[in-house]
Amino acid sequence: MATKNKHIVILTPGFPENEADTTCIPALQIYVKALKQISGFDITVISFHYPDKKTTYSWNGIPVIALGGSSRLSKILLWKRASRVLKDLDHQHKISVLHSFWLGECALIGNWFAQKKKIKHLTTLMGQDALKQNGYAKILPIKKMKLITLSEFHQHTFYQNHKANSSIIPWGITPEDFPVSAEKTIDIIGVGSLIPLKNYSLFIEIIAALRQIQPIKVVLIGDGVLRPELERKIQSLNLEKVIQVKGELEYSETLQLISQAKILLHPSNYESFGLVFAEALQSKTMIVSRKTGCNFATKNWITADTKEGMIAGCLKLLKTEFSQTAQNPFLSTKTVADYLKRYDN
């Protein structure tokens, strides 16, 4: 294990405002908590936009400096604020590694400060920042940076769009966070933001088709701009008694319901990783999705590109049981071990 008392500074657009704020970037929360427990390093988090007020507080014993966000017009002021905070932190306790999340403004400030102070800097891409329209990828020296993507799919997407290499470090879950095995009282569950990219209109259409074949119980967890529209669609298809829309739930509540579901139906058009996939596998919940994110070959996961393929996949898995021989490979201990190697090298 690496020498303790290294100082890791994490740059992120958002971070939970307290320990009860479990819905803010769960994957990052799990990682930071596990990193602290396993490494014993000194960790400081600088959050650019959320919480949206200037404040310093402790989160699970880790100091967090919230910069308070900015409008587009005052973004330069925010970046200057971030630079001053980094300078002060480095003076108080020399920074060993800067770790930026998203290939965006955090990576921009992290790269600038790391170059100036000759500090190691890693950037983890988190999602749509791998796509072609990411302007920061055009102004940053990405071919010289240490970049991390979350899956083979994510890595391939980033390379196709920007011709820059990256290493893969998947996210992981912490098994202790999960409830004990629950009875499978839900046939199909959906979990995600109710936004166009996640494609929950297709989810409802698939459920409507399955309902014509057999009775099913369905739960949909999530909130977003499309929720009213999706609820109207559920009503128009007479699915109010089939699909229970739960809205956004605390992390522990979400895990409890996933553990009660037989199948996770995830119609999203794009996922860089998809933490919900790891959560489902840990909960012995089978998956039907597009071939996206951290998908890998297992009896517990069916991928399909069409509505008809997803319907067939759900029908098949509804008749089968979770294969106990296929374990969840996505664990936070592995994620931390992989990052510690990058921090040390």
C-alpha positions in Angstrom: 0.0 0.0 0.0 1.1 3.5 -0.8 2.6 5.8 1.9 -0.1 7.5 3.9 -0.8 11.2 4.3 -0.6 11.9 0.7 -2.9 14.8 -0.1 -5.4 14.0 -2.9 -7.5 17.0 -4.1 -10.6 16.2 -6.0 -12.2 18.8 -8.4 -15.8 18.2 -9.3 -18.8 20.3 -10.5 -20.9 19.0 -7.7 -20.7 17.1 -4.4 -23.3 16.2 -1.7 -24.1 19.0 0.7 -24.2 16.6 3.6 -24.3 12.9 4.4 -28.0 12.7 3.8 -27.7 14.0 0.2 -27.4 10.5 -1.3 -28.7 11.3 -4.8 -25.8 13.6 -5.8 -23.4 11.7 -8.0 -23.6 8.3 -6.1 -20.6 6.8 -7.9 -18.3 9.6 -6.8 -19.7 9.4 -3.3 -19.0 5.7 -3.1 -15.5 6.2 -4.5 -14.4 9.0 -2.2 -15.7 7.3 0.9 -13.9 4.0 -0.1 -10.7 5.9 -1.0 -10.6 7.5 2.5 -11.3 4.2 4.3 -8.8 2.1 2.3 -5.9 4.5 1.7 -6.0 6.7 4.8 -4.8 9.6 2.5 -5.7 13.2 3.3 -8.5 14.1 0.9 -9.9 17.5 0.1 -12.9 18.0 -2.3 -13.4 21.3 -4.2 -16.9 21.5 -5.7 -17.5 24.2 -8.3 -21.2 24.5 -8.6 -23.2 22.4 -6.0 -23.8 23.2 -3.2 -24.6 26.6 -4.8 -23.2 28.7 -2.0 -19.7 29.4 -0.8 -19.1 27.2 2.2 -16.6 24.8 3.8 -17.9 21.7 5.5 -17.1 18.1 6.5 -18.6 15.2 4.6 -17.9 11.8 6.3 -14.8 13.4 7.8 -13.5 14.8 4.5 -13.2 18.6 4.1 -15.3 20.0 1.2 -14.8 23.5 -0.2 -17.9 24.6 -2.2 -17.1 27.5 -4.5 -20.7 28.6 -4.9 -21.1 28.3 -8.7 -21.3 31.0 -11.3 -23.3 32.3 -14.2 -21.8 32.0 -17.7 -20.7 35.7 -17.4 -18.9 35.1 -14.1 -17.2 31.8 -15.0 -13.8 33.4 -15.1 -14.3 34.6 -11.5 -15.2 31.1 -10.5 -12.0 29.7 -12.1 -9.9 32.4 -10.3 -11.6 31.4 -7.1 -10.7 27.8 -7.7 -7.1 28.7 -8.5 -6.7 30.6 -5.2 -8.2 27.8 -3.2 -5.8 25.3 -4.9 -2.8 27.6 -4.1 -3.8 27.9 -0.5 -4.3 24.2 -0.1 -1.0 23.4 -1.7 0.7 25.9 0.7 -1.0 24.4 3.7 -0.4 20.7 2.8 1.4 20.0 -0.4 -1.0 18.5 -3.0 0.3 15.0 -4.1 -2.4 14.4 -6.8 -5.1 16.4 -8.5 -8.0 14.4 -9.6 -10.6 16.1 -11.9 -14.0 14.7 -12.7 -15.5 15.3 -16.1 -13.5 16.5 -19.0 -14.7 20.1 -18.5 -13.9 23.1 -16.5 -12.6 21.1 -13.5 -10.1 19.4 -15.9 -9.2 22.8 -17.3 -8.3 24.3 -14.0 -6.7 21.1 -12.7 -4.5 20.8 -15.8 -3.4 24.5 -15.6 -2.6 24.3 -11.9 -0.8 20.9 -12.2 1.3 22.2 -15.0 2.2 25.3 -13.1 3.1 23.4 -9.9 4.3 20.2 -11.5 1.7 18.1 -9.7 0.3 14.8 -11.0 -3.1 15.2 -12.5 -5.7 12.7 -13.5 -9.0 13.3 -15.3 -11.9 10.9 -15.1 -14.5 11.3 -17.9 -18.0 10.7 -16.5 -20.5 10.5 -19.4 -21.4 12.7 -22.3 -18.0 14.5 -22.0 -16.8 11.7 -24.3 -19.0 12.9 -27.1 -17.9 15.0 -30.1 -19.6 18.3 -28.9 -17.3 18.6 -25.8 -15.6 21.9 -26.5 -13.1 21.4 -23.6 -11.7 18.4 -25.4 -10.8 20.7 -28.2 -8.9 23.3 -26.1 -7.2 20.9 -23.6 -4.0 19.0 -24.5 -5.9 15.7 -24.1 -3.2 13.6 -25.9 -0.8 14.6 -23.1 -3.2 14.2 -20.2 -3.8 11.1 -18.0 -7.4 10.3 -18.9 -9.6 7.7 -17.4 -12.8 6.3 -19.0 -15.3 4.0 -17.3 -15.8 1.1 -19.7 -14.7 -0.3 -23.1 -17.8 1.3 -24.6 -16.9 4.7 -23.1 -13.3 4.4 -24.1 -14.2 3.5 -27.7 -16.7 6.4 -27.9 -14.1 8.9 -26.6 -11.4 7.6 -29.0 -13.8 7.7 -32.0 -14.7 11.3 -31.3 -11.4 12.8 -30.1 -8.6 10.3 -31.1 -7.1 10.4 -27.7 -6.2 7.4 -25.6 -7.5 6.7 -22.1 -7.2 4.0 -19.4 -10.3 2.2 -18.2 -11.2 2.1 -14.5 -14.8 1.0 -13.9 -16.9 2.3 -11.0 -17.7 -0.1 -8.2 -20.3 -0.5 -5.5 -19.8 -1.4 -1.8 -21.6 -4.6 -0.9 -22.1 -3.5 2.7 -24.5 -0.8 1.4 -26.9 -3.4 0.0 -29.9 -4.9 1.9 -29.9 -8.7 2.5 -31.4 -10.7 -0.3 -35.1 -9.8 -0.7 -38.0 -11.6 -2.1 -38.5 -10.8 -5.8 -41.9 -9.1 -5.6 -41.4 -6.7 -8.5 -41.2 -8.1 -12.1 -39.4 -5.2 -13.8 -37.8 -2.0 -12.5 -36.5 1.1 -14.2 -34.1 3.5 -12.5 -32.8 6.7 -14.0 -33.3 10.4 -14.8 -36.5 11.0 -16.8 -34.7 12.9 -19.6 -34.7 12.2 -23.4 -31.3 10.4 -23.4 -32.6 7.7 -21.0 -35.5 6.9 -23.3 -38.2 6.0 -20.8 -40.9 6.5 -23.4 -39.6 3.2 -24.9 -39.7 1.7 -21.4 -43.4 2.4 -21.1 -44.1 1.0 -24.6 -42.2 -2.2 -23.7 -44.2 -2.6 -20.5 -47.4 -2.0 -22.5 -46.5 -4.8 -24.9 -45.5 -7.2 -22.1 -48.8 -6.5 -20.2 -50.7 -7.8 -23.3 -48.9 -11.1 -22.8 -48.9 -11.6 -19.0 -49.7 -9.7 -15.8 -46.6 -7.8 -14.5 -45.8 -5.5 -11.6 -43.5 -2.6 -12.6 -41.7 0.2 -10.6 -40.1 3.3 -12.2 -37.7 5.3 -10.0 -36.5 8.7 -11.1 -37.4 12.3 -11.8 -36.7 14.8 -14.6 -38.2 17.1 -17.2 -40.1 14.3 -19.0 -41.9 13.0 -15.9 -45.3 14.8 -16.6 -45.2 13.6 -20.2 -44.3 10.0 -19.2 -47.1 9.9 -16.6 -49.6 11.1 -19.3 -48.4 8.3 -21.5 -48.8 5.8 -18.7 -52.4 7.0 -18.3 -53.2 6.9 -22.1 -52.0 3.3 -22.2 -54.1 2.4 -19.1 -50.9 1.3 -17.2 -51.6 3.2 -13.9 -52.1 0.0 -12.1 -49.1 -1.7 -13.7 -46.4 1.0 -13.5 -45.8 2.7 -10.1 -43.8 5.9 -10.6 -41.8 6.5 -7.4 -39.9 9.7 -8.3 -36.4 10.3 -6.9 -35.6 8.2 -3.8 -32.8 8.1 -1.3 -30.0 5.7 -2.3 -30.9 3.1 0.3 -34.6 3.1 -0.8 -33.5 2.6 -4.4 -31.3 -0.3 -3.5 -34.1 -1.9 -1.5 -36.5 -1.8 -4.5 -33.8 -3.0 -7.0 -33.2 -6.0 -4.7 -36.9 -6.8 -4.9 -37.0 -6.7 -8.7 -36.4 -9.6 -11.0 -35.4 -7.5 -14.0 -33.8 -4.1 -14.5 -35.1 -2.7 -17.9 -32.8 0.1 -19.0 -33.5 1.5 -22.4 -31.0 4.4 -22.3 -29.4 5.2 -25.6 -26.0 6.0 -24.0 -24.2 5.1 -20.7 -20.6 5.7 -20.0 -20.8 3.1 -17.2 -24.2 2.8 -15.7 -23.8 2.4 -11.9 -27.3 0.9 -11.8 -26.0 -2.1 -13.8 -23.6 -2.9 -11.0 -26.3 -2.2 -8.4 -28.6 -4.7 -10.2 -26.0 -7.4 -10.4 -25.1 -7.1 -6.7 -28.9 -7.3 -6.0 -29.2 -10.5 -8.1 -31.4 -8.6 -10.5 -31.1 -9.5 -14.2 -30.7 -6.8 -16.9 -32.2 -6.0 -20.3 -30.6 -3.0 -22.0 -28.9 -1.7 -25.1 -25.2 -2.6 -25.5 -23.9 0.4 -23.7 -21.9 1.2 -20.6 -20.2 -1.6 -18.7 -22.1 -4.4 -20.5 -20.3 -7.8 -20.5 -21.2 -11.3 -21.4 -23.3 -13.0 -18.7 -26.4 -15.1 -18.5 -27.9 -12.4 -16.3 -27.8 -9.7 -19.0 -29.5 -9.5 -22.3 -28.8 -6.7 -24.8 -31.0 -5.6 -27.7 -31.1 -2.8 -30.1 -34.8 -2.8 -30.9 -38.0 -2.7 -28.9 -38.9 -6.2 -30.1 -35.6 -7.5 -28.9 -36.0 -5.9 -25.5 -39.6 -7.4 -25.2 -38.2 -10.8 -26.1 -35.3 -10.4 -23.6 -37.8 -9.5 -20.8 -40.0 -12.4 -21.6 -37.0 -14.8 -21.5 -35.7 -13.5 -18.2 -39.1 -13.5 -16.5 -39.1 -17.2 -17.0 -35.5 -17.8 -15.6 -33.6 -17.3 -12.4 -30.5 -15.2 -11.7 -27.4 -17.3 -12.4 -25.4 -17.5 -9.1 -22.3 -18.5 -11.0 -21.9 -14.9 -12.4 -20.7 -12.5 -9.8 -20.8 -8.7 -9.9 -17.2 -7.7 -10.9 -17.7 -4.0 -10.1 -16.5 -3.4 -6.6 -15.3 -0.2 -4.9 -12.3 -2.0 -3.5 -11.1 -2.8 -7.0 -11.8 0.8 -8.2 -9.8 2.2 -5.3 -6.9 -0.2 -5.9 -6.8 0.8 -9.6 -6.7 4.5 -8.8 -4.1 4.0 -6.1 -1.8 2.5 -8.7 -2.2 5.7 -10.8 -1.7 8.0 -7.9 1.5 6.2 -6.9 3.1 5.8 -10.3 
